[in-house]
Amino acid sequence: QVQLVESGGGLVQAGGSLRLSCAASGGTLRNYAVGWFRQAPGKEREFVAHINWSGSTTYYADSVKGRFTISRDNAKNTVYLQMDSLKPEDTAVYYCARYRGGTGYSAREYNYWGQGTQVTVSS
């Protein structure tokens, strides 16, 4: 059974950058689309970004468009989320997940999840 592990979170000042990684073990991400989601305290988990299996198609939530970039290295079985121009409202636990079908925007369309990595942006 595939396990996903996120890393790269931390504390950063507003305007700074972080790069999150999502690595798979016990299975592959190579043939699957992957999504990033985030959940802030007291809020529902929300879609952030999605990338197809080859990396040729990506899409983003409006709130992060132009600031975040999703990418992948299938040789390393890893997906990345480059986050630039971070804002305090980006503070959340960030999760990666393997896509199983649908529009790609709903958490219900993903069936394997990592444990999450905390991103905190100070003002």
N, CA, C and O atoms as a GROMACS GRO file, in nm:
protein
  492
    1GLN      N    1   0.085  -0.118   0.000
    1GLN     CA    2   0.000   0.000   0.000
    1GLN      C    3   0.089   0.124   0.000
    1GLN      O    4   0.183   0.135   0.078
    2VAL      N    5   0.057   0.215  -0.088
    2VAL     CA    6   0.141   0.334  -0.100
    2VAL      C    7   0.126   0.422   0.023
    2VAL      O    8   0.017   0.438   0.078
    3GLN      N    9   0.238   0.478   0.066
    3GLN     CA   10   0.240   0.575   0.175
    3GLN      C   11   0.302   0.704   0.122
    3GLN      O   12   0.404   0.701   0.054
    4LEU      N   13   0.240   0.815   0.156
    4LEU     CA   14   0.290   0.944   0.113
    4LEU      C   15   0.344   1.020   0.234
    4LEU      O   16   0.284   1.020   0.341
    5VAL      N   17   0.456   1.084   0.215
    5VAL     CA   18   0.519   1.160   0.323
    5VAL      C   19   0.552   1.299   0.273
    5VAL      O   20   0.628   1.316   0.178
    6GLU      N   21   0.493   1.400   0.338
    6GLU     CA   22   0.523   1.538   0.304
    6GLU      C   23   0.638   1.589   0.389
    6GLU      O   24   0.657   1.546   0.503
    7SER      N   25   0.714   1.680   0.333
    7SER     CA   26   0.821   1.745   0.407
    7SER      C   27   0.843   1.884   0.352
    7SER      O   28   0.792   1.918   0.245
    8GLY      N   29   0.919   1.965   0.425
    8GLY     CA   30   0.955   2.098   0.376
    8GLY      C   31   0.879   2.212   0.441
    8GLY      O   32   0.907   2.328   0.413
    9GLY      N   33   0.784   2.180   0.526
    9GLY     CA   34   0.711   2.286   0.594
    9GLY      C   35   0.798   2.357   0.696
    9GLY      O   36   0.911   2.316   0.723
   10GLY      N   37   0.744   2.464   0.751
   10GLY     CA   38   0.818   2.539   0.852
   10GLY      C   39   0.758   2.675   0.875
   10GLY      O   40   0.647   2.704   0.832
   11LEU      N   41   0.835   2.758   0.944
   11LEU     CA   42   0.795   2.895   0.974
   11LEU      C   43   0.869   2.990   0.881
   11LEU      O   44   0.991   2.982   0.868
   12VAL      N   45   0.795   3.079   0.818
   12VAL     CA   46   0.855   3.173   0.723
   12VAL      C   47   0.784   3.306   0.736
   12VAL      O   48   0.667   3.312   0.772
   13GLN      N   49   0.856   3.414   0.706
   13GLN     CA   50   0.793   3.546   0.709
   13GLN      C   51   0.712   3.570   0.583
   13GLN      O   52   0.738   3.510   0.478
   14ALA      N   53   0.615   3.656   0.593
   14ALA     CA   54   0.535   3.693   0.477
   14ALA      C   55   0.628   3.741   0.364
   14ALA      O   56   0.723   3.815   0.387
   15GLY      N   57   0.597   3.696   0.244
   15GLY     CA   58   0.680   3.728   0.130
   15GLY      C   59   0.788   3.625   0.101
   15GLY      O   60   0.852   3.628  -0.004
   16GLY      N   61   0.807   3.533   0.194
   16GLY     CA   62   0.909   3.431   0.178
   16GLY      C   63   0.861   3.313   0.095
   16GLY      O   64   0.751   3.314   0.040
   17SER      N   65   0.947   3.212   0.088
   17SER     CA   66   0.920   3.094   0.005
   17SER      C   67   0.949   2.966   0.083
   17SER      O   68   1.031   2.963   0.175
   18LEU      N   69   0.879   2.862   0.043
   18LEU     CA   70   0.904   2.727   0.090
   18LEU      C   71   0.879   2.632  -0.025
   18LEU      O   72   0.800   2.661  -0.115
   19ARG      N   73   0.947   2.518  -0.022
   19ARG     CA   74   0.918   2.412  -0.119
   19ARG      C   75   0.882   2.286  -0.042
   19ARG      O   76   0.961   2.233   0.035
   20LEU      N   77   0.762   2.240  -0.066
   20LEU     CA   78   0.716   2.116  -0.005
   20LEU      C   79   0.743   2.000  -0.099
   20LEU      O   80   0.740   2.013  -0.222
   21SER      N   81   0.771   1.885  -0.039
   21SER     CA   82   0.791   1.762  -0.116
   21SER      C   83   0.692   1.658  -0.069
   21SER      O   84   0.653   1.655   0.048
   22CYS      N   85   0.653   1.573  -0.162
   22CYS     CA   86   0.563   1.462  -0.133
   22CYS      C   87   0.628   1.338  -0.194
   22CYS      O   88   0.632   1.321  -0.316
   23ALA      N   89   0.678   1.252  -0.108
   23ALA     CA   90   0.748   1.132  -0.152
   23ALA      C   91   0.662   1.010  -0.125
   23ALA      O   92   0.592   1.003  -0.024
   24ALA      N   93   0.669   0.914  -0.215
   24ALA     CA   94   0.589   0.792  -0.202
   24ALA      C   95   0.680   0.673  -0.170
   24ALA      O   96   0.792   0.662  -0.219
   25SER      N   97   0.627   0.586  -0.087
   25SER     CA   98   0.694   0.459  -0.059
   25SER      C   99   0.590   0.348  -0.057
   25SER      O  100   0.473   0.372  -0.031
   26GLY      N  101   0.635   0.227  -0.086
   26GLY     CA  102   0.543   0.115  -0.088
   26GLY      C  103   0.450   0.116  -0.208
   26GLY      O  104   0.357   0.036  -0.215
   27GLY      N  105   0.475   0.203  -0.302
   27GLY     CA  106   0.391   0.216  -0.420
   27GLY      C  107   0.443   0.330  -0.504
   27GLY      O  108   0.546   0.390  -0.473
   28THR      N  109   0.373   0.360  -0.610
   28THR     CA  110   0.423   0.460  -0.702
   28THR      C  111   0.326   0.577  -0.718
   28THR      O  112   0.205   0.564  -0.702
   29LEU      N  113   0.386   0.691  -0.750
   29LEU     CA  114   0.306   0.806  -0.792
   29LEU      C  115   0.318   0.827  -0.942
   29LEU      O  116   0.248   0.911  -0.999
   30ARG      N  117   0.407   0.751  -1.004
   30ARG     CA  118   0.445   0.780  -1.142
   30ARG      C  119   0.329   0.781  -1.240
   30ARG      O  120   0.326   0.861  -1.333
   31ASN      N  121   0.233   0.692  -1.219
   31ASN     CA  122   0.123   0.679  -1.315
   31ASN      C  123  -0.004   0.749  -1.268
   31ASN      O  124  -0.112   0.728  -1.323
   32TYR      N  125   0.011   0.833  -1.165
   32TYR     CA  126  -0.107   0.894  -1.104
   32TYR      C  127  -0.094   1.045  -1.098
   32TYR      O  128   0.015   1.100  -1.083
   33ALA      N  129  -0.208   1.110  -1.110
   33ALA     CA  130  -0.212   1.252  -1.079
   33ALA      C  131  -0.205   1.268  -0.926
   33ALA      O  132  -0.240   1.177  -0.851
   34VAL      N  133  -0.161   1.383  -0.884
   34VAL     CA  134  -0.143   1.412  -0.742
   34VAL      C  135  -0.196   1.551  -0.712
   34VAL      O  136  -0.185   1.642  -0.795
   35GLY      N  137  -0.253   1.566  -0.596
   35GLY     CA  138  -0.301   1.696  -0.554
   35GLY      C  139  -0.241   1.740  -0.423
   35GLY      O  140  -0.199   1.658  -0.341
   36TRP      N  141  -0.237   1.870  -0.403
   36TRP     CA  142  -0.203   1.929  -0.274
   36TRP      C  143  -0.328   1.997  -0.218
   36TRP      O  144  -0.401   2.066  -0.290
   37PHE      N  145  -0.349   1.975  -0.090
   37PHE     CA  146  -0.458   2.039  -0.018
   37PHE      C  147  -0.401   2.104   0.107
   37PHE      O  148  -0.287   2.078   0.145
   38ARG      N  149  -0.481   2.188   0.170
   38ARG     CA  150  -0.438   2.247   0.297
   38ARG      C  151  -0.558   2.262   0.390
   38ARG      O  152  -0.673   2.273   0.346
   39GLN      N  153  -0.528   2.263   0.517
   39GLN     CA  154  -0.634   2.279   0.616
   39GLN      C  155  -0.584   2.369   0.728
   39GLN      O  156  -0.488   2.337   0.797
   40ALA      N  157  -0.652   2.480   0.745
   40ALA     CA  158  -0.623   2.573   0.853
   40ALA      C  159  -0.711   2.539   0.972
   40ALA      O  160  -0.816   2.477   0.956
   41PRO      N  161  -0.670   2.578   1.092
   41PRO     CA  162  -0.751   2.548   1.212
   41PRO      C  163  -0.894   2.599   1.199
   41PRO      O  164  -0.916   2.715   1.164
   42GLY      N  165  -0.989   2.512   1.227
   42GLY     CA  166  -1.129   2.551   1.222
   42GLY      C  167  -1.189   2.560   1.084
   42GLY      O  168  -1.304   2.599   1.068
   43LYS      N  169  -1.110   2.524   0.983
   43LYS     CA  170  -1.160   2.532   0.845
   43LYS      C  171  -1.157   2.395   0.780
   43LYS      O  172  -1.089   2.303   0.825
   44GLU      N  173  -1.232   2.383   0.673
   44GLU     CA  174  -1.234   2.259   0.596
   44GLU      C  175  -1.107   2.249   0.512
   44GLU      O  176  -1.043   2.349   0.479
   45ARG      N  177  -1.074   2.124   0.478
   45ARG     CA  178  -0.960   2.102   0.389
   45ARG      C  179  -0.995   2.159   0.252
   45ARG      O  180  -1.104   2.136   0.200
   46GLU      N  181  -0.901   2.234   0.194
   46GLU     CA  182  -0.928   2.298   0.066
   46GLU      C  183  -0.822   2.262  -0.037
   46GLU      O  184  -0.706   2.239  -0.006
   47PHE      N  185  -0.867   2.260  -0.159
   47PHE     CA  186  -0.781   2.229  -0.273
   47PHE      C  187  -0.678   2.341  -0.294
   47PHE      O  188  -0.709   2.459  -0.279
   48VAL      N  189  -0.556   2.300  -0.328
   48VAL     CA  190  -0.452   2.397  -0.359
   48VAL      C  191  -0.402   2.382  -0.503
   48VAL      O  192  -0.400   2.480  -0.578
   49ALA      N  193  -0.363   2.260  -0.541
   49ALA     CA  194  -0.306   2.242  -0.674
   49ALA      C  195  -0.315   2.096  -0.714
   49ALA      O  196  -0.329   2.007  -0.630
   50HIS      N  197  -0.307   2.073  -0.845
   50HIS     CA  198  -0.320   1.938  -0.901
   50HIS      C  199  -0.226   1.926  -1.020
   50HIS      O  200  -0.210   2.021  -1.097
   51ILE      N  201  -0.165   1.809  -1.034
   51ILE     CA  202  -0.078   1.785  -1.148
   51ILE      C  203  -0.109   1.647  -1.204
   51ILE      O  204  -0.130   1.553  -1.128
   52ASN      N  205  -0.112   1.636  -1.337
   52ASN     CA  206  -0.142   1.505  -1.395
   52ASN      C  207  -0.017   1.416  -1.390
   52ASN      O  208   0.088   1.458  -1.341
   53TRP      N  209  -0.029   1.294  -1.439
   53TRP     CA  210   0.077   1.196  -1.419
   53TRP      C  211   0.207   1.236  -1.486
   53TRP      O  212   0.315   1.205  -1.435
   54SER      N  213   0.199   1.304  -1.598
   54SER     CA  214   0.321   1.339  -1.672
   54SER      C  215   0.375   1.476  -1.636
   54SER      O  216   0.488   1.509  -1.669
   55GLY      N  217   0.294   1.556  -1.567
   55GLY     CA  218   0.335   1.692  -1.537
   55GLY      C  219   0.295   1.793  -1.644
   55GLY      O  220   0.328   1.911  -1.633
   56SER      N  221   0.226   1.747  -1.747
   56SER     CA  222   0.191   1.836  -1.858
   56SER      C  223   0.070   1.923  -1.829
   56SER      O  224   0.047   2.024  -1.897
   57THR      N  225  -0.007   1.886  -1.730
   57THR     CA  226  -0.128   1.961  -1.696
   57THR      C  227  -0.128   1.991  -1.547
   57THR      O  228  -0.112   1.902  -1.464
   58THR      N  229  -0.148   2.118  -1.516
   58THR     CA  230  -0.158   2.161  -1.376
   58THR      C  231  -0.272   2.260  -1.361
   58THR      O  232  -0.307   2.331  -1.456
   59TYR      N  233  -0.331   2.264  -1.244
   59TYR     CA  234  -0.425   2.370  -1.215
   59TYR      C  235  -0.423   2.401  -1.067
   59TYR      O  236  -0.381   2.319  -0.985
   60TYR      N  237  -0.470   2.522  -1.034
   60TYR     CA  238  -0.451   2.578  -0.902
   60TYR      C  239  -0.579   2.643  -0.849
   60TYR      O  240  -0.667   2.683  -0.925
   61ALA      N  241  -0.586   2.652  -0.719
   61ALA     CA  242  -0.689   2.734  -0.657
   61ALA      C  243  -0.660   2.880  -0.691
   61ALA      O  244  -0.545   2.920  -0.705
   62ASP      N  245  -0.764   2.959  -0.704
   62ASP     CA  246  -0.746   3.100  -0.737
   62ASP      C  247  -0.661   3.172  -0.633
   62ASP      O  248  -0.589   3.266  -0.664
   63SER      N  249  -0.671   3.127  -0.509
   63SER     CA  250  -0.601   3.195  -0.399
   63SER      C  251  -0.449   3.179  -0.407
   63SER      O  252  -0.375   3.256  -0.345
   64VAL      N  253  -0.401   3.081  -0.483
   64VAL     CA  254  -0.256   3.058  -0.490
   64VAL      C  255  -0.202   3.074  -0.631
   64VAL      O  256  -0.081   3.069  -0.653
   65LYS      N  257  -0.290   3.093  -0.726
   65LYS     CA  258  -0.248   3.104  -0.866
   65LYS      C  259  -0.148   3.218  -0.883
   65LYS      O  260  -0.170   3.329  -0.835
   66GLY      N  261  -0.038   3.189  -0.952
   66GLY     CA  262   0.065   3.289  -0.973
   66GLY      C  263   0.169   3.295  -0.863
   66GLY      O  264   0.273   3.359  -0.879
   67ARG      N  265   0.143   3.229  -0.752
   67ARG     CA  266   0.239   3.226  -0.639
   67ARG      C  267   0.293   3.087  -0.613
   67ARG      O  268   0.409   3.072  -0.574
   68PHE      N  269   0.212   2.985  -0.634
   68PHE     CA  270   0.251   2.847  -0.609
   68PHE      C  271   0.272   2.774  -0.742
   68PHE      O  272   0.205   2.804  -0.842
   69THR      N  273   0.365   2.679  -0.743
   69THR     CA  274   0.390   2.597  -0.860
   69THR      C  275   0.402   2.452  -0.820
   69THR      O  276   0.484   2.416  -0.735
   70ILE      N  277   0.321   2.368  -0.880
   70ILE     CA  278   0.329   2.224  -0.857
   70ILE      C  279   0.411   2.161  -0.968
   70ILE      O  280   0.400   2.199  -1.085
   71SER      N  281   0.493   2.065  -0.930
   71SER     CA  282   0.577   1.996  -1.030
   71SER      C  283   0.603   1.855  -0.979
   71SER      O  284   0.566   1.819  -0.868
   72ARG      N  285   0.668   1.776  -1.063
   72ARG     CA  286   0.697   1.639  -1.022
   72ARG      C  287   0.823   1.588  -1.088
   72ARG      O  288   0.864   1.633  -1.195
   73ASP      N  289   0.884   1.492  -1.020
   73ASP     CA  290   1.000   1.421  -1.074
   73ASP      C  291   0.965   1.273  -1.063
   73ASP      O  292   0.981   1.213  -0.956
   74ASN      N  293   0.919   1.215  -1.172
   74ASN     CA  294   0.874   1.075  -1.165
   74ASN      C  295   0.990   0.978  -1.142
   74ASN      O  296   0.969   0.869  -1.090
   75ALA      N  297   1.109   1.016  -1.179
   75ALA     CA  298   1.224   0.930  -1.152
   75ALA      C  299   1.248   0.917  -1.002
   75ALA      O  300   1.299   0.816  -0.954
   76LYS      N  301   1.209   1.022  -0.928
   76LYS     CA  302   1.225   1.021  -0.782
   76LYS      C  303   1.094   0.988  -0.710
   76LYS      O  304   1.090   0.985  -0.587
   77ASN      N  305   0.989   0.965  -0.789
   77ASN     CA  306   0.860   0.930  -0.727
   77ASN      C  307   0.815   1.038  -0.630
   77ASN      O  308   0.761   1.009  -0.523
   78THR      N  309   0.837   1.163  -0.668
   78THR     CA  310   0.815   1.276  -0.578
   78THR      C  311   0.742   1.389  -0.651
   78THR      O  312   0.765   1.415  -0.769
   79VAL      N  313   0.654   1.454  -0.577
   79VAL     CA  314   0.583   1.572  -0.627
   79VAL      C  315   0.618   1.689  -0.535
   79VAL      O  316   0.636   1.673  -0.415
   80TYR      N  317   0.627   1.807  -0.595
   80TYR     CA  318   0.669   1.926  -0.521
   80TYR      C  319   0.562   2.035  -0.526
   80TYR      O  320   0.479   2.039  -0.617
   81LEU      N  321   0.568   2.122  -0.427
   81LEU     CA  322   0.487   2.242  -0.429
   81LEU      C  323   0.578   2.358  -0.390
   81LEU      O  324   0.613   2.374  -0.273
   82GLN      N  325   0.614   2.439  -0.489
   82GLN     CA  326   0.694   2.558  -0.464
   82GLN      C  327   0.598   2.671  -0.428
   82GLN      O  328   0.507   2.704  -0.504
   83MET      N  329   0.621   2.730  -0.312
   83MET     CA  330   0.532   2.835  -0.262
   83MET      C  331   0.612   2.964  -0.247
   83MET      O  332   0.703   2.972  -0.164
   84ASP      N  333   0.578   3.062  -0.325
   84ASP     CA  334   0.645   3.192  -0.322
   84ASP      C  335   0.547   3.300  -0.278
   84ASP      O  336   0.426   3.280  -0.279
   85SER      N  337   0.602   3.415  -0.240
   85SER     CA  338   0.519   3.528  -0.197
   85SER      C  339   0.415   3.485  -0.094
   85SER      O  340   0.297   3.518  -0.105
   86LEU      N  341   0.460   3.412   0.005
   86LEU     CA  342   0.369   3.356   0.103
   86LEU      C  343   0.302   3.466   0.185
   86LEU      O  344   0.361   3.570   0.214
   87LYS      N  345   0.178   3.438   0.221
   87LYS     CA  346   0.096   3.531   0.299
   87LYS      C  347   0.054   3.464   0.430
   87LYS      O  348   0.050   3.341   0.437
   88PRO      N  349   0.022   3.541   0.531
   88PRO     CA  350  -0.025   3.479   0.657
   88PRO      C  351  -0.145   3.388   0.637
   88PRO      O  352  -0.160   3.289   0.709
   89GLU      N  353  -0.229   3.420   0.541
   89GLU     CA  354  -0.347   3.335   0.516
   89GLU      C  355  -0.313   3.202   0.449
   89GLU      O  356  -0.401   3.118   0.431
   90ASP      N  357  -0.187   3.182   0.413
   90ASP     CA  358  -0.143   3.051   0.362
   90ASP      C  359  -0.110   2.955   0.476
   90ASP      O  360  -0.083   2.838   0.452
   91THR      N  361  -0.111   3.004   0.600
   91THR     CA  362  -0.082   2.919   0.714
   91THR      C  363  -0.182   2.805   0.725
   91THR      O  364  -0.303   2.828   0.730
   92ALA      N  365  -0.131   2.683   0.728
   92ALA     CA  366  -0.216   2.563   0.730
   92ALA      C  367  -0.127   2.440   0.737
   92ALA      O  368  -0.005   2.449   0.724
   93VAL      N  369  -0.190   2.327   0.758
   93VAL     CA  370  -0.125   2.198   0.736
   93VAL      C  371  -0.147   2.162   0.590
   93VAL      O  372  -0.260   2.163   0.541
   94TYR      N  373  -0.040   2.130   0.522
   94TYR     CA  374  -0.046   2.097   0.379
   94TYR      C  375  -0.034   1.946   0.360
   94TYR      O  376   0.052   1.880   0.419
   95TYR      N  377  -0.123   1.892   0.278
   95TYR     CA  378  -0.130   1.749   0.251
   95TYR      C  379  -0.115   1.723   0.102
   95TYR      O  380  -0.164   1.799   0.019
   96CYS      N  381  -0.047   1.614   0.070
   96CYS     CA  382  -0.050   1.566  -0.068
   96CYS      C  383  -0.135   1.438  -0.071
   96CYS      O  384  -0.150   1.369   0.030
   97ALA      N  385  -0.188   1.410  -0.188
   97ALA     CA  386  -0.276   1.294  -0.200
   97ALA      C  387  -0.273   1.242  -0.343
   97ALA      O  388  -0.252   1.317  -0.438
   98ARG      N  389  -0.293   1.113  -0.356
   98ARG     CA  390  -0.296   1.050  -0.488
   98ARG      C  391  -0.439   1.049  -0.542
   98ARG      O  392  -0.533   1.008  -0.474
   99TYR      N  393  -0.452   1.094  -0.663
   99TYR     CA  394  -0.581   1.111  -0.729
   99TYR      C  395  -0.637   0.979  -0.777
   99TYR      O  396  -0.562   0.893  -0.824
  100ARG      N  397  -0.771   0.963  -0.765
  100ARG     CA  398  -0.832   0.840  -0.813
  100ARG      C  399  -0.935   0.866  -0.922
  100ARG      O  400  -0.979   0.772  -0.988
  101GLY      N  401  -0.975   0.993  -0.944
  101GLY     CA  402  -1.070   1.021  -1.050
  101GLY      C  403  -1.164   1.133  -1.013
  101GLY      O  404  -1.189   1.158  -0.895
  102GLY      N  405  -1.216   1.200  -1.113
  102GLY     CA  406  -1.308   1.311  -1.091
  102GLY      C  407  -1.249   1.441  -1.141
  102GLY      O  408  -1.160   1.442  -1.226
  103THR      N  409  -1.299   1.550  -1.087
  103THR     CA  410  -1.253   1.682  -1.132
  103THR      C  411  -1.114   1.715  -1.081
  103THR      O  412  -1.040   1.791  -1.144
  104GLY      N  413  -1.079   1.659  -0.968
  104GLY     CA  414  -0.950   1.688  -0.907
  104GLY      C  415  -0.956   1.794  -0.800
  104GLY      O  416  -0.857   1.816  -0.730
  105TYR      N  417  -1.070   1.859  -0.785
  105TYR     CA  418  -1.082   1.967  -0.687
  105TYR      C  419  -1.132   1.921  -0.551
  105TYR      O  420  -1.117   1.992  -0.451
  106SER      N  421  -1.191   1.804  -0.545
  106SER     CA  422  -1.251   1.757  -0.420
  106SER      C  423  -1.161   1.656  -0.351
  106SER      O  424  -1.102   1.569  -0.415
  107ALA      N  425  -1.151   1.669  -0.218
  107ALA     CA  426  -1.070   1.574  -0.140
  107ALA      C  427  -1.123   1.433  -0.154
  107ALA      O  428  -1.047   1.337  -0.139
  108ARG      N  429  -1.252   1.417  -0.182
  108ARG     CA  430  -1.310   1.284  -0.197
  108ARG      C  431  -1.257   1.211  -0.320
  108ARG      O  432  -1.276   1.090  -0.333
  109GLU      N  433  -1.192   1.282  -0.408
  109GLU     CA  434  -1.143   1.222  -0.532
  109GLU      C  435  -1.000   1.169  -0.519
  109GLU      O  436  -0.938   1.130  -0.617
  110TYR      N  437  -0.949   1.169  -0.396
  110TYR     CA  438  -0.813   1.123  -0.367
  110TYR      C  439  -0.820   1.012  -0.263
  110TYR      O  440  -0.899   1.020  -0.168
  111ASN      N  441  -0.739   0.908  -0.282
  111ASN     CA  442  -0.757   0.794  -0.193
  111ASN      C  443  -0.637   0.760  -0.106
  111ASN      O  444  -0.649   0.675  -0.018
  112TYR      N  445  -0.524   0.823  -0.126
  112TYR     CA  446  -0.410   0.803  -0.037
  112TYR      C  447  -0.358   0.940   0.002
  112TYR      O  448  -0.336   1.027  -0.082
  113TRP      N  449  -0.338   0.958   0.134
  113TRP     CA  450  -0.300   1.088   0.188
  113TRP      C  451  -0.176   1.076   0.275
  113TRP      O  452  -0.153   0.974   0.341
  114GLY      N  453  -0.097   1.180   0.274
  114GLY     CA  454   0.013   1.189   0.368
  114GLY      C  455  -0.037   1.241   0.502
  114GLY      O  456  -0.155   1.268   0.521
  115GLN      N  457   0.057   1.253   0.595
  115GLN     CA  458   0.022   1.296   0.731
  115GLN      C  459   0.018   1.447   0.744
  115GLN      O  460  -0.031   1.500   0.844
  116GLY      N  461   0.070   1.516   0.645
  116GLY     CA  462   0.067   1.662   0.646
  116GLY      C  463   0.195   1.724   0.698
  116GLY      O  464   0.268   1.664   0.777
  117THR      N  465   0.221   1.847   0.654
  117THR     CA  466   0.334   1.924   0.702
  117THR      C  467   0.286   2.066   0.731
  117THR      O  468   0.212   2.125   0.652
  118GLN      N  469   0.326   2.120   0.844
  118GLN     CA  470   0.278   2.251   0.889
  118GLN      C  471   0.354   2.362   0.819
  118GLN      O  472   0.477   2.362   0.813
  119VAL      N  473   0.278   2.457   0.766
  119VAL     CA  474   0.335   2.579   0.711
  119VAL      C  475   0.278   2.696   0.790
  119VAL      O  476   0.157   2.711   0.801
  120THR      N  477   0.366   2.777   0.846
  120THR     CA  478   0.324   2.893   0.923
  120THR      C  479   0.390   3.017   0.864
  120THR      O  480   0.513   3.023   0.852
  121VAL      N  481   0.309   3.114   0.828
  121VAL     CA  482   0.360   3.237   0.768
  121VAL      C  483   0.332   3.351   0.866
  121VAL      O  484   0.216   3.380   0.898
  122SER      N  485   0.436   3.416   0.912
  122SER     CA  486   0.420   3.526   1.007
  122SER      C  487   0.414   3.658   0.933
  122SER      O  488   0.475   3.676   0.828
  123SER      N  489   0.340   3.752   0.991
  123SER     CA  490   0.324   3.883   0.928
  123SER      C  491   0.431   3.980   0.974
  123SER      O  492   0.433   4.095   0.931
   0.00000   0.00000   0.00000
